[in-house]
Amino acid sequence: MSRVTVPDVTPIDSAFIAYVATQADASAETQGWSPALRERVQNSLYLLTAVHGPHETIKASTVATLPRQQNRRAVIRVTEVLAHLALLDDDRIDPLDALIHRRLASVHPEIREEALVWIRIVRHGGPRRRPRSTTTVRNQANSAIPFLLACSQRYRTLRHVSRADVTEWLAQCAAPHTEAVALRDMFKTLKSERLLFAPP
């Protein structure tokens, strides 16, 4: 999409383009878009809907390849319009998810899977638990991952971790309280998920 302009494109379905344009105009009126922003959004939507049929979703990564003269605000608005119309396939990489997986790459696979269960619940919540903020998730993961790396050198699962392992680890930590809070939460969560019999 980065090299194409409106005159270059013959639409697959003109009615589909008109429908999306009408919805974008309604959003522009409701949200008070400037005339310049409205024009950028409509041009972008034209380019996208011209090459997609009415029953296709449009990938967020495709939206990101729109011509470089499109500013970031216009791309955000285009994404919002498509999402509102259930036409968006949000395939964007989650930066926090990518960070966590990168940090856990050297952890033993079974321990990694156990840790990801915990992180998923902290992040998205569960039947009796509210999701936590992105900052909290990042901080708790950062506190626990060094311990998980150390465990991976001795064990294949967190079920083998003892109280002595945790105590020994916390004794050499610069901020033991922070690590203790994260580890307590992790082991408690894994017990509630029946992945552990008894938290150390």
MARTORTI-143832 format. One record per residue: residue number from 1; residue in one letter; x, y, z of N, C-alpha, C in turn. Coordinates in steps of 0.05 Angstrom, whole numbers, m for minus. Layout:
N
SITE,seq,type,nu,nv,nw,cau,cav,caw,cu,cv,cw
SITE,NUM,A,X,Y,Z,X,Y,Z,X,Y,Z
...
end
This chain:
200
SITE,seq,type,nu,nv,nw,cau,cav,caw,cu,cv,cw
SITE,1,M,16,m24,0,0,0,0,17,25,0
SITE,2,S,43,23,6,59,47,10,63,63,m16
SITE,3,R,60,51,m40,65,65,m65,40,71,m81
SITE,4,V,17,64,m71,m7,67,m87,m21,93,m79
SITE,5,T,m35,105,m99,m51,129,m94,m79,124,m103
SITE,6,V,m98,141,m95,m126,137,m101,m132,134,m131
SITE,7,P,m120,150,m149,m126,147,m177,m117,120,m189
SITE,8,D,m98,107,m175,m87,82,m186,m106,58,m182
SITE,9,V,m125,60,m165,m140,37,m156,m169,36,m168
SITE,10,T,m175,14,m180,m202,8,m189,m215,m9,m168
SITE,11,P,m237,0,m156,m249,m15,m133,m262,m41,m141
SITE,12,I,m260,m60,m123,m273,m86,m127,m304,m83,m124
SITE,13,D,m312,m67,m104,m340,m64,m97,m346,m35,m89
SITE,14,S,m357,m20,m107,m362,9,m101,m381,13,m78
SITE,15,A,m401,m5,m76,m421,m2,m54,m407,m6,m27
SITE,16,F,m388,m24,m25,m373,m28,m1,m357,m3,7
SITE,17,I,m344,9,m13,m329,33,m8,m347,55,3
SITE,18,A,m371,58,m10,m390,79,m2,m400,75,27
SITE,19,Y,m405,49,34,m414,43,61,m393,51,82
SITE,20,V,m368,43,77,m347,49,96,m342,79,98
SITE,21,A,m343,93,75,m340,122,75,m362,136,91
SITE,22,T,m386,126,89,m409,138,104,m404,135,134
SITE,23,Q,m395,111,142,m390,106,170,m367,124,180
SITE,24,A,m347,128,164,m324,145,171,m334,174,174
SITE,25,D,m351,183,157,m362,210,159,m378,213,185
SITE,26,A,m393,193,192,m408,194,218,m389,197,241
SITE,27,S,m367,182,241,m347,184,262,m334,211,262
SITE,28,A,m329,222,238,m317,249,236,m335,270,249
SITE,29,E,m360,268,244,m380,287,255,m381,285,285
SITE,30,T,m382,260,295,m385,255,324,m360,264,339
SITE,31,Q,m337,259,327,m312,264,342,m299,291,334
SITE,32,G,m311,305,315,m300,332,309,m274,332,295
SITE,33,W,m270,314,275,m245,313,260,m242,338,244
SITE,34,S,m218,347,240,m212,370,222,m217,361,193
SITE,35,P,m222,381,175,m225,373,147,m201,358,135
SITE,36,A,m177,366,143,m153,353,133,m151,324,143
SITE,37,L,m158,319,168,m158,292,179,m179,275,165
SITE,38,R,m203,287,161,m224,272,148,m216,263,120
SITE,39,E,m203,282,106,m194,275,78,m173,252,79
SITE,40,R,m154,254,97,m134,233,99,m146,206,105
SITE,41,V,m165,206,124,m178,181,132,m194,169,109
SITE,42,Q,m209,186,95,m225,177,73,m208,166,50
SITE,43,N,m186,180,44,m168,170,23,m156,143,31
SITE,44,S,m148,140,56,m137,115,65,m158,92,64
SITE,45,L,m182,98,73,m203,78,72,m210,70,44
SITE,46,Y,m209,90,25,m214,83,m3,m193,63,m13
SITE,47,L,m168,69,m8,m147,51,m17,m150,23,m6
SITE,48,L,m157,21,20,m160,m5,33,m184,m20,23
SITE,49,T,m207,m6,22,m232,m20,15,m234,m26,m15
SITE,50,A,m219,m11,m31,m219,m16,m60,m207,m43,m67
SITE,51,V,m188,m52,m51,m175,m77,m57,m184,m100,m39
SITE,52,H,m205,m96,m23,m216,m116,m6,m246,m118,m12
SITE,53,G,m256,m143,m11,m285,m147,m15,m300,m142,11
SITE,54,P,m326,m139,10,m342,m133,34,m342,m155,56
SITE,55,H,m333,m179,49,m333,m200,69,m304,m206,78
SITE,56,E,m285,m189,70,m258,m193,79,m251,m174,102
SITE,57,T,m235,m184,120,m224,m166,141,m198,m154,130
SITE,58,I,m190,m131,142,m166,m117,133,m146,m118,156
SITE,59,K,m122,m127,151,m102,m130,172,m92,m102,181
SITE,60,A,m88,m100,207,m76,m76,218,m48,m71,207
SITE,61,S,m34,m92,201,m7,m89,189,m9,m77,161
SITE,62,T,m31,m83,147,m35,m71,120,m41,m41,123
SITE,63,V,m57,m34,143,m63,m5,148,m37,10,153
SITE,64,A,m19,m3,167,7,11,174,24,16,150
SITE,65,T,18,3,127,35,7,103,23,28,84
SITE,66,L,3,43,93,m8,64,77,13,84,69
SITE,67,P,8,100,49,28,120,40,39,137,63
SITE,68,R,65,143,61,79,156,83,68,184,89
SITE,69,Q,53,196,70,42,222,77,19,221,97
SITE,70,Q,10,196,102,m11,193,121,1,196,149
SITE,71,N,m9,214,165,3,217,192,m8,196,211
SITE,72,R,5,194,234,m2,173,253,m30,175,263
SITE,73,R,m40,200,266,m67,203,276,m87,192,256
SITE,74,A,m82,196,230,m101,186,210,m101,156,210
SITE,75,V,m78,143,213,m76,114,214,m92,103,238
SITE,76,I,m90,117,261,m105,109,285,m135,110,280
SITE,77,R,m144,132,267,m172,136,261,m182,115,241
SITE,78,V,m166,109,221,m173,88,201,m177,61,216
SITE,79,T,m158,55,234,m160,30,249,m185,29,266
SITE,80,E,m192,52,278,m216,53,295,m241,49,278
SITE,81,V,m243,61,255,m266,58,238,m269,29,230
SITE,82,L,m248,16,221,m249,m12,213,m257,m30,236
SITE,83,A,m246,m24,259,m252,m41,283,m282,m38,290
SITE,84,H,m292,m13,289,m320,m8,295,m339,m23,276
SITE,85,L,m330,m27,251,m346,m41,231,m340,m71,230
SITE,86,A,m324,m80,249,m316,m109,250,m302,m117,225
SITE,87,L,m286,m99,213,m271,m105,189,m241,m107,194
SITE,88,L,m233,m104,219,m205,m103,225,m195,m131,235
SITE,89,D,m173,m140,223,m159,m164,233,m134,m153,247
SITE,90,D,m135,m150,274,m114,m137,289,m91,m157,292
SITE,91,D,m72,m156,273,m49,m174,274,m24,m161,284
SITE,92,R,m27,m138,298,m4,m123,308,9,m139,331
SITE,93,I,35,m138,332,50,m152,353,47,m136,379
SITE,94,D,39,m150,400,36,m138,426,64,m134,438
SITE,95,P,73,m109,442,100,m105,451,107,m118,478
SITE,96,L,87,m118,497,92,m130,523,95,m160,520
SITE,97,D,77,m172,504,78,m201,499,105,m209,487
SITE,98,A,114,m193,467,140,m198,454,163,m196,474
SITE,99,L,162,m176,491,182,m172,512,184,m196,531
SITE,100,I,160,m205,540,160,m227,559,170,m253,547
SITE,101,H,161,m258,522,171,m283,509,201,m282,503
SITE,102,R,211,m258,497,240,m255,493,255,m260,519
SITE,103,R,245,m249,541,259,m253,567,257,m281,576
SITE,104,L,236,m296,569,232,m323,577,245,m344,558
SITE,105,A,258,m334,538,268,m352,517,287,m373,528
SITE,106,S,303,m366,548,323,m384,558,314,m401,582
SITE,107,V,288,m397,590,277,m412,612,269,m440,601
SITE,108,H,272,m461,618,264,m488,610,235,m488,600
SITE,109,P,229,m501,578,203,m500,565,179,m505,584
SITE,110,E,181,m525,602,159,m530,619,155,m508,640
SITE,111,I,178,m499,651,176,m476,670,165,m452,656
SITE,112,R,174,m447,631,164,m424,615,134,m426,612
SITE,113,E,123,m449,606,94,m452,602,79,m447,628
SITE,114,E,91,m456,651,78,m451,677,78,m421,683
SITE,115,A,101,m408,677,102,m379,682,83,m364,665
SITE,116,L,80,m372,640,61,m358,621,32,m361,631
SITE,117,V,25,m383,644,m2,m385,655,m6,m363,676
SITE,118,W,14,m360,693,12,m339,714,11,m311,701
SITE,119,I,29,m306,683,29,m279,670,3,m273,656
SITE,120,R,m8,m293,642,m33,m290,628,m56,m282,647
SITE,121,I,m56,m295,670,m78,m289,690,m73,m261,702
SITE,122,V,m48,m254,709,m43,m228,719,m51,m207,699
SITE,123,R,m46,m212,674,m51,m192,653,m81,m190,645
SITE,124,H,m94,m213,642,m121,m213,632,m143,m220,653
SITE,125,G,m134,m227,677,m153,m233,698,m163,m262,695
SITE,126,G,m180,m269,714,m192,m296,715,m219,m294,728
SITE,127,P,m231,m318,735,m258,m318,747,m260,m301,772
SITE,128,R,m239,m301,789,m239,m286,814,m218,m265,816
SITE,129,R,m208,m257,793,m185,m238,793,m188,m218,771
SITE,130,R,m183,m193,778,m184,m171,758,m157,m169,744
SITE,131,P,m157,m162,719,m132,m158,705,m116,m134,717
SITE,132,R,m90,m136,716,m73,m115,727,m63,m98,705
SITE,133,S,m52,m74,712,m42,m56,692,m18,m67,678
SITE,134,T,m12,m56,654,11,m64,639,37,m60,655
SITE,135,T,39,m38,670,62,m33,687,66,m54,708
SITE,136,T,44,m62,721,45,m83,742,54,m109,730
SITE,137,V,43,m116,707,50,m141,694,80,m141,687
SITE,138,R,89,m119,675,117,m117,668,135,m119,692
SITE,139,N,128,m105,714,145,m105,738,146,m133,751
SITE,140,Q,122,m146,752,122,m172,765,137,m193,749
SITE,141,A,134,m191,722,149,m210,705,179,m205,707
SITE,142,N,187,m180,707,216,m173,709,227,m183,736
SITE,143,S,211,m182,757,220,m191,783,223,m221,784
SITE,144,A,205,m236,771,205,m265,773,223,m279,753
SITE,145,I,228,m267,730,243,m280,709,272,m288,717
SITE,146,P,287,m272,731,314,m282,740,312,m307,757
SITE,147,F,292,m308,774,288,m332,791,281,m356,773
SITE,148,L,264,m352,753,257,m374,734,281,m384,719
SITE,149,L,299,m365,711,323,m373,697,341,m390,715
SITE,150,A,343,m382,741,359,m398,760,347,m425,764
SITE,151,C,321,m427,766,307,m453,770,311,m471,746
SITE,152,S,313,m459,722,316,m475,698,343,m490,697
SITE,153,Q,362,m481,713,388,m494,714,387,m519,731
SITE,154,R,366,m521,748,365,m543,767,340,m561,763
SITE,155,Y,318,m549,753,293,m564,752,281,m562,724
SITE,156,R,261,m580,720,246,m579,695,218,m568,699
SITE,157,T,210,m565,724,183,m555,730,184,m540,757
SITE,158,L,167,m521,761,166,m506,786,155,m523,809
SITE,159,R,144,m547,802,134,m564,823,157,m575,841
SITE,160,H,181,m574,831,204,m584,846,218,m562,863
SITE,161,V,209,m537,861,221,m515,876,214,m518,905
SITE,162,S,234,m515,923,229,m517,951,229,m490,965
SITE,163,R,221,m489,990,222,m465,1006,250,m455,1008
SITE,164,A,269,m474,1011,297,m466,1013,307,m452,988
SITE,165,D,298,m462,965,306,m449,940,297,m419,940
SITE,166,V,272,m415,948,262,m387,948,277,m370,968
SITE,167,T,281,m381,992,295,m366,1013,323,m359,1005
SITE,168,E,337,m379,994,364,m374,984,365,m353,963
SITE,169,W,346,m354,945,345,m334,923,340,m306,934
SITE,170,L,321,m303,952,314,m277,962,336,m265,979
SITE,171,A,352,m282,991,374,m272,1008,395,m257,992
SITE,172,Q,398,m264,966,419,m251,950,407,m229,931
SITE,173,C,381,m223,934,368,m203,917,372,m175,928
SITE,174,A,375,m156,910,379,m128,919,353,m117,930
SITE,175,A,330,m125,919,304,m116,929,287,m140,935
SITE,176,P,292,m154,957,279,m180,963,248,m177,966
SITE,177,H,239,m154,976,210,m151,980,196,m152,953
SITE,178,T,206,m138,933,194,m137,907,193,m165,894
SITE,179,E,216,m179,896,217,m207,885,198,m225,900
SITE,180,A,197,m222,927,180,m240,943,150,m236,936
SITE,181,V,142,m211,931,114,m206,924,108,m220,897
SITE,182,A,126,m217,878,121,m230,851,121,m260,853
SITE,183,L,140,m272,868,141,m301,870,117,m312,886
SITE,184,R,109,m298,907,86,m307,922,61,m308,904
SITE,185,D,58,m286,889,35,m285,871,36,m307,850
SITE,186,M,60,m312,839,63,m333,819,55,m360,830
SITE,187,F,67,m368,852,62,m394,864,33,m397,873
SITE,188,K,22,m376,884,m6,m377,893,m25,m381,869
SITE,189,T,m19,m367,847,m35,m369,823,m33,m397,811
SITE,190,L,m9,m408,809,m5,m434,798,m18,m456,815
SITE,191,K,m19,m452,841,m33,m471,858,m63,m470,853
SITE,192,S,m73,m446,850,m102,m443,844,m110,m455,817
SITE,193,E,m90,m456,799,m95,m468,773,m88,m498,773
SITE,194,R,m81,m508,796,m75,m536,800,m50,m546,784
SITE,195,L,m32,m527,780,m7,m534,767,14,m540,789
SITE,196,L,9,m532,813,26,m538,836,9,m550,858
SITE,197,F,21,m568,874,7,m579,897,8,m561,922
SITE,198,A,32,m550,926,35,m533,949,57,m512,943
SITE,199,P,50,m486,945,70,m465,940,92,m466,960
SITE,200,P,117,m463,951,140,m464,970,141,m439,988
end
